[in-house]
Amino acid sequence: MTTQTLSLAPWLVATPLIGAALLLLVGRRSDRWGHWLGVLASTATFVIGLVILLDMLGVDAEQRVATSSVGTWIDAGAFTVDLGFQLDPLSMTFVMLVSFVGTLIHVYSVAYMSHDRDRRRFFAYLNLFVAAMLLLVLADNYLLLFVGWEGVGLASYLLIGFWDHKLPNAVAGKKAFLMNRVGDMGLIVAMMLMLATFGALDFGTVLGSAEAADQGITTAIGLMLLLAACGKSAQLPLQAWLGDAMAGPTPVSALIHAATMVTAGVYLLVRSGPLLEAAPDAQLVVAIVGALTLLFGAIVGCAKDDIKKALAASTMSQIGYMMLAAGLGPVGYAFAIFHLVTHGFFKAGLFLGAGSVMHAMDDDVDMRRFGGLARLLPVTAITMGLGWLAILGVPPFSGFYSKDKIIETAFVGEGWQPWVFGTAALLGAGITAYYMSRLFFMTFAGRRRWLIGEGAEARHPHESPALMIWPMIILAVGSVGLGFALNAGDRFVHWLEPVTGHAEHEEPVLPIWLIVSLTLLLVVVGAAIAFRQYAVAKVPTTPPPAPALVRAARVDLHQDDVNETLVMRPGQYLTRSMVFADRTAVDAGWLGLAGGVGRLGSWLRGWQSGYARQYAAITLGGLGVIVLVIWLVATAG
């Protein structure tokens, strides 16, 4: 790549960051035009990324990895860290996804937030989110990546709790912030181990030396990186914040779930591939966590009546597929990112579609009060329908090419692993078909349940304005054709090879045709059951008595109760015990000493009466003592 192109790398981060700074510093004076400045900043970022991408496509594969340094950031003796950016196929894939989908979400937000008096501040936070995510994926070392990592956490906190005048929204933002801090400790510890082992934090040194390092150290680093990824990507056991994050405006949900934040954990693990390959045990744990989470999220999604929370559970499950692929080794890295890209399009489209439904239904999110909206919201129904088919993995939609690759790869290997991981991936596909079909049919099919009950007469569902519709249409086009375009001739796999390396694709333990057939069969069965229950049968407007598993899924399989029992309550007791010990031992000791000094001072102060005769008596007494001592010494001599 040319020097001029490399010099553009810092502007990928600086452009949205400048936009955020201007919107926050100018304040209310920019209320009338600030949202367009936010859109312009995001669009300019996409254009810069496109220029770099076109230049990268014009060179040979071995020349597609380059770094651009602004200068030295930290200089502490032998330890130095540059403010450096790494341009390669992996980072540029994220740049294009974040900037393109992010720009569409910015445009959508112009109309969606049109009546919010703080719209300018909202766009400042969106720009900050994009800038932080781009810094995360462009950094050429773990410490600079961590700055973007924390920036994404800050921006998500600000956006999730944007309507913080409502207590649940403020609590949701705090919950996301705190749970992500737990994961962040994993990344901090991993960097400490890297620095102690390799003496550096740049990707070149750490990843290049991983194979020769002690396996115990690489295992510890791998597990700490996994902990960090679990926090950011809402994987077990740090997944509890994701559903509550739906308290933020719907464009925030689309941005967090499709193009930023939850994809950061997958990026971290794929970027750290050589470290995971040097730690087979840690890599196996990554795959196990992914398999468990994809099933966990799918089960929770089956019982959600809140349209946004159902999509949030879906995101948790789909990220689980990506984590599973990342844990399958080099052969799975490209497929994890492939599914991440296609998921970015159809999940963003589904969330924006949910926002369009909410716009039509006076911000109601309960699907039990929807139904029959397809004729009234035709564009929303079609675009969400295309995203629905894509996430189900129906050919020839994009999810078919990306998710099925992960399912096929899960059946590769020896011993118990291919059977366990492959079965989990297959079951996840069937359950996904059920809960996503449930969402679609409850919203657009069946009778119009919003005509029933209090306030029904005030509702007049209508299609969203053009600024909301066109981003949904563009994302729907990606949901249809992106998978085929990237899969043709293994184009996307070859594109990532300069980063992920070339991996020979082994044959799965089951024939590929059988895996594909089983997957499609489960998808058809899941969708058919949902159709019968929610498009044909009468859907109750209040939740009927349900089995124990359904009741548990409605409350996220009691994940908050588990966290409270295992972490929060013991933490409270530990804190109270430490406070008690501090007060009774440490504070009591020092306060006792201080009290003794005070009493001594009070006693001595009693000798300072101000009476001359008392001072004379004391002086005479002291002189007498001195004379007596001299006499005793002289006598003894």
PERA-V313227 format. One line per field, one symbol per residue. ss: DSSP state (H for helix, E for strand, L for the rest). burial: b if it has 24 or more other ideal C-beta (glycine too) atoms within 12 Angstrom, else e. Layout:
BEGIN
ss: ???
burial: ???
END
This chain:
BEGIN
ss: LLHHHHLLHHHHHHHHHHHHHHHHHHHHHHLLLHHHHHHHHHHHHHHHHHHHHHHHHLLLHHHLLEEEEEEEEEEELLEEEEEEEEELHHHHHHHHHHHHHHHHHHHHHHHHLLLLLLHHHHHHHHHHHHHHHHHHHHELEHHHHHHHHHHHHHHHHHHHLLLLLLHHHHHHHHHHHHHHHHHHHHHHHHHHHHHHHHLLLEHHHHHHHHHHLLHHHHHHHHHHHHHHHHHHLLLLLLLLHHHHHHHLLHHHHHHHHHHLHHHHHHHHHHHLHHHHHLLHHHHHHHHHHHHHHHHHHHHHHLLLLEHHHHHHHHHHHHHHHHHHHHLLLHHHHHHHHHHHHHHHHHHHHHHHHHHHHHHHLLLLLEHHHLLLLLLLLHHHHHHHHHHHHHHHLLLLLHHHHHHHHHHHHHLLLLLLHHHHHHHHHHHHHHHHHHHHHHHHHHHHLLLLHHHLLLLHHHLLLLLLLHHHHHHHHHHHHHHHHHHHHHHHHHHHHHHHHHHHLLLLLLLLLLLHHHHHHHHHHHHHHHHHHHHHHHHHLLLLLLLLLLLHHHHHHHLHHHHHHHHHHHHHHHHHHHHHHHHHHHHHHHHHHHHHHHHHHHHHHHHHHLLLLLLHHHHHHHHHHHHHHHHHHHHHHHHHL
burial: beeebbebbbbbbbbbbbbbebbbeeeeebeeebbbbbbbbbbbbbebbebbbebbeeeeeeebbbbbbeeeeeeeeeeebbbbbbbbbbbbbbbbbbbbbbbbbbbbbbbbbeeeebbbbbbbbbbbbbbbbbbbbbbbbbbbbbbbbbbbbbbbbbbbbbbeeeeebeebbbbbbbbbbbbbebbbbbbebbbebbebbbbebbbebbeebeeebbbbbbbbbbbbbbbbbbbbbbbbbbbbbbbbbbbbbbbbbbbbbbbbbbbbbbbbbbbbbbbeebbbbbbbbbbbbbbbbbbbbbbbbbbbbbbbbbbbbbbbbbbbbbbbbbbbbbbbbbbbbbbbbbbbbbbbbbbbbbbbbeebbbbbbbbbbbebbebbbbbbbbbbbbbbbbbebbbbbbbbbbbbbbbbbeeebbebbbbbbbbbbbbbbbbbbbbbbbbbbbbbbbeeeeeeeebebebbeebbbbbbbbbbbbbbbbbbebbeeeebbebbbbbbbebeeeebbbeeeebbebbbebbebbbebbbebbbeeebebeeeeeeeeeeebbebbebeeebeeeeeeeeeeeeeeeeeeeeeeeeeeeeeeeeeeeeeeeeeeeeeeeeeeeeeeeeeeeeeeeeeeeeeeeeee
END
